[in-house]
């Protein structure tokens, strides 16, 4: 799969393109029970993984607007909150997102709505950091739906991502 904000394609081992789409964000049903095809999933995975690896490092770039929000409690730890508005044209879950950090400064939670999936509110937990030459990277991420009353739906784990073999170039 190859993703850019305005183009996504799926190829096989010999490089043959088996599917391609421009403007992938516009191709979603956007209902909660809508069907996603392989190109929808490729687009979603592309922008989601970009977001997960680029944030919070890109927040100092032009066009990002950030401000503190009230801290939250998570498993006995108070997390500092920062709301970030992404620039127009940056493909991510939604333009306004919240990021929460532990007292050690490490990223712990990421809240957002998924525009392409019925504006579903989600809480994304980041944990099991690994040290790579002094830099901390998460090895696990789990995403849960948030109920309309703001409570976490621990019975609806939308996805768990496990990452390994980090290397610096």
N, C-alpha and C positions, 0 to 999 in steps of 0.2 A: 504494500500500500504506500502510495506517495500522496501527501497532503500539502497543499498551500491554501491560504484563505479563500482563494477563488477557483481552485481546481483540485479535484481528487481523482486518483486512478488506482486500479488494482491490476497488478501484473503477475504473471507466472514466472517460473525459474528462468526461462529463456528470454525474458523481457517482453513477451507478447502481452499486449494490453487486453484484458478481458472485460474491463468496464471503466468508464470515465464519465465525469460530470463536471460542468462548470457551475458556479453559484450553488454549491451543495446545501447551503443553509436554507435556501428557498424550496428545497425538495422534500421537506418533512410534512407529514400529516398534522403534527403538533397536538394530537389528542393523546390522552394518557394510554389508551389501548391501541394506538395507531401502529401499523406494521412498518418495520424498518427493513429495507433491503440492504444488500452488502455495501452499496455506495453510501447509504445513510450512515451505516455503522463506521465505515472508513472515514467519512467526514467528521463524525462525532469523536471518534478515537483520535483523529489528528489534532483537532483543536483542544480536546480535553488534555491529552498528554503534553501538548505545548504549554497549556496553562499550568499544569501540575509541575513541570520542570522549570518554567520561566519565572513563576511567582515564588517569592516576593522580590526576586532580583530585578525585575523590570519596572518596579514602582517609581524609581527615580528618573525614568525616561520621560521625555516631553509628552504631555497630554494626560498623564495619569493624575488623578486627584485623590488624595488620601486625607482622612481625618480620624481622630480617635473616637471610639464608641465605648459604651459601658462594658466593663469586663464581665465575663461569664464564669460560672463554676463548671468544672468538668472533672469528675472523679476525684473530688477533694482538692483540686488545684484551681487557683484563680488565673484565668487567661486574659491577657490584655487584648483588647479588640481594636481593629483598624478597618474602617470601611474604605473601599477603593472603588472609584468610578473609572472604568477602562475607557480609553479614547475611542471615538467613533472609528469604525473600521477594524478594530482589533477583534478577532473572532475568538469567543470564549462562551461560557455558559450563559452569561448575561452581563450587562454593562456594570451593574452595581453588585459588589461582592464583599463579604466580610471575612477577615483573616484574624485568627487568634493565636497568641504566642505565650509560651510558658515563662516563668520567672528566669529561666536560663536563656531566654531569647529565641528558643527554637520554636518553629512552626508546629502547632498542634491540631488546629481545626480550621476548616474552610467552609463557610456557608454561602449558598447561592441558590438561585432558581435555574432550572434548565429550560431555557426559552423554547428549544426545539421539542421538548417533551412536556407539553401542557403546562408550562411554567411551574413545574414540580419543585417545591422547596427541598433542598438537600443539605445534610451536614456531612462533611467529608473529614474523617479523622486520619491524622498522619502520625505514625509511630514506628518504633523499632529502628531508630537512626543507626547508621553505620558510619564509621570514620574512614574517610578516604583522604590520606595526606593532609589531615587536619581540618577538612571540610566535612560537615555532617549532611548526610543524605538519608531520607526515609526509605526503609525497605518494605514497609507495608502501608497501604491506604485502604480504608473501608468507607463506603458511602451509604448513608441511611436517609430515608425519606423523613421529612418533618411534617407532622400533622398540622392542620389549619390553626389549631390553638397554640402552636409553637413547640409542642412537646416532640421528642424524638421517637420515631417508630423503629425500635430495635428489632422488630420482627420483619422489617422490609430492608434487607441489605441488598441494595441495588447492584453493588459490585465490590469486590475486594481485589486489589492489585498488589502483587508481590514483585519486588524489584531486587535484582542482585547483580553481582559482577560489575559494579561501578568501576570506571577507570578514568583517570585524567589524562588528557593528551597534551 
